[in-house]
Amino acid sequence: MRKYIYALIALLSLATVALATDSQIWGEMRIQNILGYGQEESLKLGVWFTFLQSKYFAWVFLGVLIGVPTVFFLHYKIVGQKVFPHSHKKHYAFNLFHRTIHQVAAVSFMVIIPTGFIIVFGDFFGGGTLVRAAKNLHGIFTIPFAIVIIPMALMWIKEAIFNLEDIKWFMILGGYLSKEKQIINATQFNAGQKMWYWVCVLGGLVMILSGAMMFFMDFKIEMLHNLTGLSHIDMLRASAIIHNVMGFILVAVFFTHIYMAAVAIKGAIHSIITGYVEEEEVKFLHNAWYKKLKEKGKF
Amino acid sequence: MENARMKFYCDESRCIECDGCTIACAEAHELPVGIARRKVITIHEGIPGKEVSTSVACMHCTDAPCEQVCPVDCFYIREDGVVLHDKNKCIGCGYCLYACPFGAPQFPREGIFGSKGAMDKCTMCAGGPLTTNSHHEFELYGQNRIAEGKVPVCAAMCSTKALLVGDAESVSNVIRARVTARGGKGVNSSYGWDKAYKNQ
C-alpha cells in the first residue's frame, strides 16, 4: 500500500515537472502541429477527429443511452427477473476490503458517467457553469477510481480469467434469455462478469490515461512521443477519439452490470453490500463454484 | 448586395518575422502572459528556397472545424465570416484545439487543479457576444475595433504590410496587384489559405 502511495506521489510530481516545461502546443511545436494537419504522410487525426466528433460521437452516445436500457426494459417485460429464495444459507464471498474497493469505484462511476453525458450533450444543457462543473467533477472523481483500479484488478484477476466453460455461457448468454432456471456451470464469476471485469479494468485504464492527457493537455513526456511516433497534438487527438469510443463500450457494459445486479436477479445487489451470496443463486448461476464451496464444507 | 467575407492573408514574400503583429495584438487586447493569439512561425527553416515566415492566428475558416466539434456550441459565425465564441458558455474541454489546423485556440490555466479555463483566440478584433465596446467585452475578448470602424490591430501595425485583412475581394485585389508588380513571382498562395477558405 505504501509503495503504491509513493508511486502516486512520484507520478504527480512528474506531471508537475512536465507542466512546467515549455509549451508543447503553442511554442516551437506549433509548426509541427500545423504541418501535420491533414497532410498525406500523417494519420490525418485532426480531420478524423473533426469528422467523428461533429457527426457521430454524440449520436452514438445517445443511442447507447436510450438503446441499452430499452433492450433491458424489453428483457424485463418479456423474460423478467430471476427470483431465488434468500432464506437458504449464505456464503461470505466479499470481505470488507473487496466491498470498500468496489464501492469507491461504484461511486466514482456514478459521478463520472452522468457528468460525461452532460459534457457530450453540453449544447443541450446550454454550456456554462453547469457543464463546466460537470467537466470538473468528471476529472475529480477519476482520482478515487484511479486509486482503486489497481487493487480491484489484482483482487479479482484470478476469478476473471476466461476458461472453456465461458464459451458455453456466451452461446446461451448465461441462460438469461429463458424464464427457466438453468444450472449454469460457472465459477465465482461467469463469462459476463469476466467480460465486465476486463472492460472495466483495461477500459478504465485507457479512459484514465486518455482523459489525463486531455486534462493536462500541455505537458511534455518525451517517452510518449518515442513510443507512439505521434506529435503532441496528434496524441491529444488520438486521446479524444479513443476516450469517446472506449466510452461507448464502457457505458454500455456498465449499464448491463447495473441491470444484472439490481434487476435481472432479484436482490443480487445485496451481496456486494453485505458480502453474503445466497446459496440458491450460487447453485444455479455459478454451479462450478458451488461444488467447490460444497467440498470445502461451506453452506 | 452580398455580405463581405472577411479573411486574413499573410504575404510570405513580405513577412520579415519581426513579431510586431504578436506584440501589437497582445498589447491591444491586454492579453495575459502565456497567451499569444497571433504568432509568427518559420516553416521549412534552413531549406533554401523553401523557408518562409508567416503569421498565424485563427483564420476564421469557412465551415470552421472548431465550431463543428464544440460540445457546448459556444461558437457563432458572423455574417461576414468572423468566427467568434462565447467564453461564458465555453467549458475549456480543448476539442476546438484538436480540430483546428492552425493550433489557434489557447487555454489559460486557472483554478486549483490547473484545470483549463475558457478558450481564448483571435476575434479579428471583433469582440464577443457581450454588449459592444463594454468594459465586460474588453475584459473577456479584448478590443472591438471592427465596431469602431478600425482595421484589426495586427494588420494595421504590420510594418511591411505582409499581413492583410479585409473582405476577400479587396485582399485578392491587393495580392494580385503585388504579384503583377513583381512580375508574377511568388504566386503561391499564403500558407494555410487553401485549408482555411477551401479556395472559395
Interface residues (C-beta under 8 A of the other chain):
Chain A: L19 I25 W26 R30 I31 N33 I34 L35 Y37 G38 G46 F49 T50 Q53 S54 A58 I119 V120 F121 G122 D123 F125 G126 G127 G128 V131 R132 K135 N136 G139 I140 M214 F215 F216 M217 D218 I233 L236 R237 A240
Chain B: A36 K39 I41 T42 I43 V56 P65 Q68 V69 C70 P71 V72 D73 C74 D86 N88 K89 C90 I91 G92 C93 G94 Y95 L97 Y98 A99 C100 P101 F102 G103 Q106 F107 G111 F113 G114 S115 K116 G192 K195
